[in-house]
Amino acid sequence: MRYRLIVNPEAGGGTAPRALPLIEEQLKTHQLDYDVLFTDRPWHAAGIARDAARDRVDVVVAVGGDGTANEALNGLMQAQREGFDRTALGVLCVGRGNDFAYGVGIPTDVKTGCAALAANRRRRIDVGWVEGDALPEGRYFGNGVGIGFDTVVGLEAAKLKRLRGFLGYLVAALKTIFLYFKAPQTRIEFRGATLDQRSLLVSVMNGRRMGGGFMMAPEGDPADGSFDLCISCEVSRSRIFALIFRFMRGTQASHPAIQTGRTEWVTVTAIEGVLPAHADGETLCTDGERLTMRLRPQAIDVIVEGEQVG
C-alpha cells in the first residue's frame, strides 16, 4: 500500500505543518509507505491527487480541512474520468470545520486518523457535482453546497483570523444577520417539485453539517443515493436569529419557514437578485444566476473509522 499525503500549509491557520511531525511519527509507527507533498497555490491539491491516481497510488491523504479535502476529491474524480479509479481518499483533519470528515465517518483527530489509514477500512460514498452560469467548468463536492445566507457566513468567518472552528462560524453567522437579510427571489426545481419564493438559504447536503456545527441535514447519509435538502424562505432578522440555534441542534425541520426533501438533482435559479454559493466551504460564486447540483452515487472510496461499510 502506498499513501501520498497532500499538506496544505495554510489549513487551520497554519496548523498543518505543525501537525506533520506527529503525523509522520504515527505513520512510521504503523509502518506505512508514504510520501509528502505540499501545496503552494489554489487548486494545487487537485493536481497532486490526479497525478497520484495516474501513478496508481493506493490512497491520497488530504492533510488539511474541508477545502483541501474538496480539492483532493476533485483531482481523484478527474482521474476517474481518465480511467484511473483505484485510488481511495483519506483525510487527516487539521482544518477549521472538518465537516466532510464528520459526515462521512473519518476520524477528526490525528492519531485516530492515522490508525484508520493503517487499518484501510473503506466506505463507498456518493459525490455531488455542481455547475452553473458562474461555474461553467463545474466542481465536485463531498459534503454539500450552500446557497445564500451560509455562503455569506463563510465569507465573514474567513475574515475572523483569531477565531477558529465553530466559534468563528457562529460569530460570523450572528454578524451576517445584519448583512444578508434580503433574500433573492428563487425558483427551486427538484424531483417533480417547483418552489417559487424568496429563499434565505438553500442547502444541498451529501453529508450532515456545515460550519463546524450547523446540522443542515441531521439524518444525512453520504451513501444513500440522495441529497438532503434544507430550504428556508425569507424571514425577519429576529427569526433568523432563532433559526441559527435550531440549526445548531438540528431541529429546524419543524420550523414553518423550513422545507426539507430528498432528491438526486436540484436546480436553483435567481429570478430576482443573485446566488452566492459555496461547495464544501469553498466559494463558488457571489453573483450566480443559476446552479444545478447532481448526485453521482457510489462514486469513490474513503478511508473511515470503524468497520468497513458500503
Secondary structure, 3 states (H helix, E strand, C coil): CEEEEEECCCHHHHHHHHHHHHHHHHHHHCCCEEEEEECCCCCHHHHHHHHHHHCCCCEEEEEECHHHHHHHHHHHHHHHHCCCCCCEEEEEECCCCCHHHHHHCCCCCHHHHHHHHHHCCEEEEEEEEEEECCEEEEEEECCEEEEEHHHHHHHHHHCCCCCCHHHHHHHHHHHHCCCCCCCCEEEEEECCEEEEEEEEEEEEECCCCECCCECCCCCCCCCCCCEEEEEEECCCHHHHHHHHHHHHHCCHHHCCCEEEEEECEEEEEEEECCEEEEECCEEEEEEECEEEEEEEEEEEEEECCCCCEC
